[in-house]
Amino acid sequence: MSDKPGYKAKTIKSIIHRKIEAWLKTIEDKSVRELLTQNVIVTGGSIASMLLGEDANDFDVYFRTYTAALAAAHYYLNIFKSRKVNGIETPMIVDTRTPGRIKIVVKSAGIASENGTDKPYQYFESQPDVEAAAYVGEVIDNPEQIADVYEETEEKALKTSDKKYRPVFVTTNAITLSDKVQLIIRFYGEPDQIHENYDFVHCTNYWTSWDNNLVLRPKALEALLARELVYVGSKYPLCSIVRLRKFIQRGWRVNAGQILKIAMQVSELDLKDFRVLEDQLTGVDTAYFLQLIERLKEKDPEKVDAAYLVEIVDRIF
């Protein structure tokens, strides 16, 4: 918890405006730059941190339209793929086969970094079946190594600044740029639409590029002042449960009623279906879950029950 007073709204708006303006200037494709300039939304933890007098770890950038999100995904993925590691182009595509959904498919364990990947993220699909199976088994038996690589790679990506705003870290749902900017391509729309995917009210303040406007919601400010987690309902309640740990470790409080609200939404999910589980873990930044999903995909769906899930979770965690 910071001892500094919170930033004033005018200061926060200025910080975000300068940050986004500096990033947009680095986009060399004029048509993409102009499109994004009119369609950027910044929301989430960065504004909450500044209101509490803390420095923002990174700025989460969302897009107002599907067209803008898709343009950003293609632009930065093309840059990322152009950098070959050991002479090999990064095997990834922008997948738009599901209507209204933009997804980056990385043909590895689910992430890619600009410097290539350490052993836990080899492209095992290109290996012989026997070697690939052995690799997956090794990863499952040693999950600590996976998490270390994932977290270390992400941390380096956020701190890198030798060339401004270049793509350094890619996952299914987002592209992390150097200099603390993360482009979320999983969700898009007006601020209220984006916040349908949010869970806690204190993260729902936002800034919009087309009018340089900062909106501070009264309920969000109240929750921030009290450092109290207020669950507003989310499409991804399982992710919310995982996120509780982070906030509690930072000194936030949550009452039993909020936990009950999350549990009630989770109870409506069929988490034995790996597709549901994978979708629910959107936004959870841990490599443990990547391996859980891969293991479930290999299993006959009819044989996946609660007992099997418990066994795999215990092995990984």
Steps between C-alpha positions, in 0.01 A plus 500: 500500500637839401541781752480759223176690447295389202541677167236757410265422213657772285844348551382146422335617180819678395718196575278265298463745212876548469563126526250406230608786275865391526405141418281591203779709346712186466245328271646536153187401307304827475162335444543277807622794708202717405256215568640426843522867597120519495433166668718456811365438849731479803346337805584260778773497760712790375240765586426333832870499588545868420194595703667323793828687448676200345686481171317309228664163424363512147221656299226267373383620159167385359338590170159645432435297183571156358670664201745689721583197714557288190721766340714522814533120519612467137736798516695385805489131420660572162779689678543223753510224238755690294759440772628149445650306790780270390386559143146381573191721473272494803207269408189703585191637330207732570198269517163658412302186424267552797262789421583808706806335657865590437750245621874471455599139452856429609611152399679431823387484859311824451749788528789638300773747588723702271815317604366155426394254764676297763442127525157519668366672188653306215280453198431138585239454224784482249676222689445124452203368696716314751716804571197728523329270750816482708528879494143547625560245774815681609318833513220356710750350746692824542249789497721733703728539200206602282382772734850641544552531124157653443530758776860587418416549132202722577699706751778562248243595237350770720839649585653495154547849355785506249255538213170657584177304489603189312321164547699286741247254643199335338222286644164383367323810625753783511817652359741656746709789370818630656455807720206371700222477243285191459254473211197285583354350185268248668233762584389815322206740504377803690626531861183352649531200268862446597415522869253213460815287504632670814437367847583761764352847491819687594649417156218658298630857469608575144652744251398538132724619218239651271412775750792480748249443778559334837195348666519427873206295624379583856467134601851428372642790702315386812645148467849642447481721809396203712730254318202271488428253222145537372400235247271632228458176308711378213495264205816349651433429871767228520762756402364724777562234764861466389541878500381520861839371617683791341282766657496343845881482495499874430286579802153508343198371691211289374189398691332160488212635296727595209658153501153343503400705194805372311437141614139514380615596151772233497242236597326556167810401301598158368869515581550140388469629144852619413357761261299656784797479735736654244260788437447555872873531563529791259712766666657272758874560466644167602653229288371228731159528339641473150622152583173405668310587183745308279463191716120519488503532121685168480240319713180335379230754604280221635777403744550850640326528835560686826735229629717522188513880522605484865775252416644717222473821703684338791778386268544841342461723804 
